[in-house]
Amino acid sequence: MESRSERLLTPGEVAALFRVDPKTVTRWAAAGRISSIRTPGGHRRFRESEVRALLRGEEVAGNPVQ
């Protein structure tokens, strides 16, 4: 069950955690390596819990860390 209070991160915030460029995070999302949510304005947001799991090297929603 998805939590409504889950914190959503911007591509810039995710990029800072992984120490990559925000465009890299956008490419990962487009390639399906990380799932994203689109805001009504069309911007990408990422679930903090999923990002933290990826940082720990865990497989998330069938997307193995490469």
CNS distance restraints for C-alpha pairs under 8 A (distance, minus, plus):
assign (resid   2 and name CA) (resid   6 and name CA) 7.96 0.50 0.50
assign (resid   6 and name CA) (resid  47 and name CA) 6.76 0.50 0.50
assign (resid   6 and name CA) (resid  48 and name CA) 7.06 0.50 0.50
assign (resid   6 and name CA) (resid  49 and name CA) 7.67 0.50 0.50
assign (resid   7 and name CA) (resid  47 and name CA) 6.27 0.50 0.50
assign (resid   7 and name CA) (resid  48 and name CA) 5.61 0.50 0.50
assign (resid   7 and name CA) (resid  49 and name CA) 7.97 0.50 0.50
assign (resid   8 and name CA) (resid  45 and name CA) 5.66 0.50 0.50
assign (resid   8 and name CA) (resid  46 and name CA) 5.24 0.50 0.50
assign (resid   8 and name CA) (resid  47 and name CA) 4.82 0.50 0.50
assign (resid   8 and name CA) (resid  48 and name CA) 5.65 0.50 0.50
assign (resid   9 and name CA) (resid  13 and name CA) 5.83 0.50 0.50
assign (resid   9 and name CA) (resid  14 and name CA) 6.40 0.50 0.50
assign (resid   9 and name CA) (resid  45 and name CA) 5.40 0.50 0.50
assign (resid   9 and name CA) (resid  46 and name CA) 5.00 0.50 0.50
assign (resid   9 and name CA) (resid  47 and name CA) 6.33 0.50 0.50
assign (resid   9 and name CA) (resid  48 and name CA) 6.07 0.50 0.50
assign (resid  10 and name CA) (resid  14 and name CA) 6.35 0.50 0.50
assign (resid  10 and name CA) (resid  44 and name CA) 6.79 0.50 0.50
assign (resid  10 and name CA) (resid  45 and name CA) 5.07 0.50 0.50
assign (resid  10 and name CA) (resid  46 and name CA) 6.48 0.50 0.50
assign (resid  11 and name CA) (resid  15 and name CA) 5.95 0.50 0.50
assign (resid  11 and name CA) (resid  22 and name CA) 5.32 0.50 0.50
assign (resid  11 and name CA) (resid  23 and name CA) 7.79 0.50 0.50
assign (resid  11 and name CA) (resid  25 and name CA) 6.01 0.50 0.50
assign (resid  11 and name CA) (resid  26 and name CA) 6.78 0.50 0.50
assign (resid  11 and name CA) (resid  44 and name CA) 6.94 0.50 0.50
assign (resid  11 and name CA) (resid  45 and name CA) 6.69 0.50 0.50
assign (resid  11 and name CA) (resid  46 and name CA) 7.39 0.50 0.50
assign (resid  12 and name CA) (resid  16 and name CA) 6.19 0.50 0.50
assign (resid  12 and name CA) (resid  21 and name CA) 7.67 0.50 0.50
assign (resid  12 and name CA) (resid  22 and name CA) 5.06 0.50 0.50
assign (resid  13 and name CA) (resid  17 and name CA) 6.48 0.50 0.50
assign (resid  14 and name CA) (resid  18 and name CA) 6.38 0.50 0.50
assign (resid  14 and name CA) (resid  22 and name CA) 7.48 0.50 0.50
assign (resid  14 and name CA) (resid  25 and name CA) 7.04 0.50 0.50
assign (resid  14 and name CA) (resid  46 and name CA) 7.70 0.50 0.50
assign (resid  14 and name CA) (resid  51 and name CA) 7.16 0.50 0.50
assign (resid  15 and name CA) (resid  19 and name CA) 5.57 0.50 0.50
assign (resid  15 and name CA) (resid  20 and name CA) 4.93 0.50 0.50
assign (resid  15 and name CA) (resid  21 and name CA) 5.61 0.50 0.50
assign (resid  15 and name CA) (resid  22 and name CA) 5.02 0.50 0.50
assign (resid  15 and name CA) (resid  24 and name CA) 7.56 0.50 0.50
assign (resid  15 and name CA) (resid  25 and name CA) 6.15 0.50 0.50
assign (resid  16 and name CA) (resid  20 and name CA) 6.51 0.50 0.50
assign (resid  16 and name CA) (resid  21 and name CA) 7.78 0.50 0.50
assign (resid  18 and name CA) (resid  55 and name CA) 7.36 0.50 0.50
assign (resid  20 and name CA) (resid  24 and name CA) 6.47 0.50 0.50
assign (resid  20 and name CA) (resid  25 and name CA) 7.53 0.50 0.50
assign (resid  21 and name CA) (resid  25 and name CA) 6.98 0.50 0.50
assign (resid  22 and name CA) (resid  26 and name CA) 6.48 0.50 0.50
assign (resid  23 and name CA) (resid  27 and name CA) 6.22 0.50 0.50
assign (resid  24 and name CA) (resid  28 and name CA) 6.20 0.50 0.50
assign (resid  25 and name CA) (resid  29 and name CA) 6.31 0.50 0.50
assign (resid  26 and name CA) (resid  30 and name CA) 6.22 0.50 0.50
assign (resid  26 and name CA) (resid  44 and name CA) 7.94 0.50 0.50
assign (resid  27 and name CA) (resid  31 and name CA) 6.07 0.50 0.50
assign (resid  28 and name CA) (resid  32 and name CA) 6.17 0.50 0.50
assign (resid  28 and name CA) (resid  33 and name CA) 5.07 0.50 0.50
assign (resid  28 and name CA) (resid  34 and name CA) 5.98 0.50 0.50
assign (resid  29 and name CA) (resid  33 and name CA) 5.80 0.50 0.50
assign (resid  29 and name CA) (resid  34 and name CA) 4.98 0.50 0.50
assign (resid  29 and name CA) (resid  35 and name CA) 5.79 0.50 0.50
assign (resid  29 and name CA) (resid  36 and name CA) 6.31 0.50 0.50
assign (resid  32 and name CA) (resid  63 and name CA) 7.57 0.50 0.50
assign (resid  33 and name CA) (resid  63 and name CA) 5.89 0.50 0.50
assign (resid  33 and name CA) (resid  64 and name CA) 7.67 0.50 0.50
assign (resid  33 and name CA) (resid  65 and name CA) 7.57 0.50 0.50
assign (resid  34 and name CA) (resid  51 and name CA) 8.00 0.50 0.50
assign (resid  34 and name CA) (resid  63 and name CA) 7.14 0.50 0.50
assign (resid  35 and name CA) (resid  46 and name CA) 6.82 0.50 0.50
assign (resid  36 and name CA) (resid  44 and name CA) 5.92 0.50 0.50
assign (resid  36 and name CA) (resid  45 and name CA) 5.53 0.50 0.50
assign (resid  36 and name CA) (resid  46 and name CA) 4.89 0.50 0.50
assign (resid  36 and name CA) (resid  47 and name CA) 7.27 0.50 0.50
assign (resid  37 and name CA) (resid  44 and name CA) 5.60 0.50 0.50
assign (resid  37 and name CA) (resid  45 and name CA) 5.12 0.50 0.50
assign (resid  37 and name CA) (resid  46 and name CA) 6.22 0.50 0.50
assign (resid  37 and name CA) (resid  47 and name CA) 7.98 0.50 0.50
assign (resid  38 and name CA) (resid  42 and name CA) 5.33 0.50 0.50
assign (resid  38 and name CA) (resid  43 and name CA) 5.40 0.50 0.50
assign (resid  38 and name CA) (resid  44 and name CA) 4.76 0.50 0.50
assign (resid  38 and name CA) (resid  45 and name CA) 6.25 0.50 0.50
assign (resid  39 and name CA) (resid  43 and name CA) 5.24 0.50 0.50
assign (resid  39 and name CA) (resid  44 and name CA) 6.43 0.50 0.50
assign (resid  39 and name CA) (resid  45 and name CA) 7.16 0.50 0.50
assign (resid  46 and name CA) (resid  50 and name CA) 7.57 0.50 0.50
assign (resid  46 and name CA) (resid  51 and name CA) 7.11 0.50 0.50
assign (resid  47 and name CA) (resid  51 and name CA) 6.36 0.50 0.50
assign (resid  48 and name CA) (resid  52 and name CA) 6.06 0.50 0.50
assign (resid  49 and name CA) (resid  53 and name CA) 6.18 0.50 0.50
assign (resid  50 and name CA) (resid  54 and name CA) 6.22 0.50 0.50
assign (resid  50 and name CA) (resid  60 and name CA) 6.59 0.50 0.50
assign (resid  51 and name CA) (resid  55 and name CA) 6.23 0.50 0.50
assign (resid  52 and name CA) (resid  56 and name CA) 6.36 0.50 0.50
assign (resid  53 and name CA) (resid  57 and name CA) 6.42 0.50 0.50
assign (resid  53 and name CA) (resid  58 and name CA) 5.31 0.50 0.50
assign (resid  53 and name CA) (resid  59 and name CA) 7.43 0.50 0.50
assign (resid  53 and name CA) (resid  60 and name CA) 7.01 0.50 0.50
assign (resid  54 and name CA) (resid  58 and name CA) 5.31 0.50 0.50
assign (resid  54 and name CA) (resid  59 and name CA) 6.76 0.50 0.50
assign (resid  54 and name CA) (resid  60 and name CA) 6.94 0.50 0.50
assign (resid  54 and name CA) (resid  65 and name CA) 6.77 0.50 0.50
assign (resid  57 and name CA) (resid  65 and name CA) 6.33 0.50 0.50
assign (resid  58 and name CA) (resid  64 and name CA) 7.52 0.50 0.50
assign (resid  58 and name CA) (resid  65 and name CA) 6.92 0.50 0.50
assign (resid  59 and name CA) (resid  63 and name CA) 5.81 0.50 0.50
assign (resid  59 and name CA) (resid  64 and name CA) 4.70 0.50 0.50
assign (resid  59 and name CA) (resid  65 and name CA) 5.95 0.50 0.50
assign (resid  60 and name CA) (resid  64 and name CA) 6.69 0.50 0.50
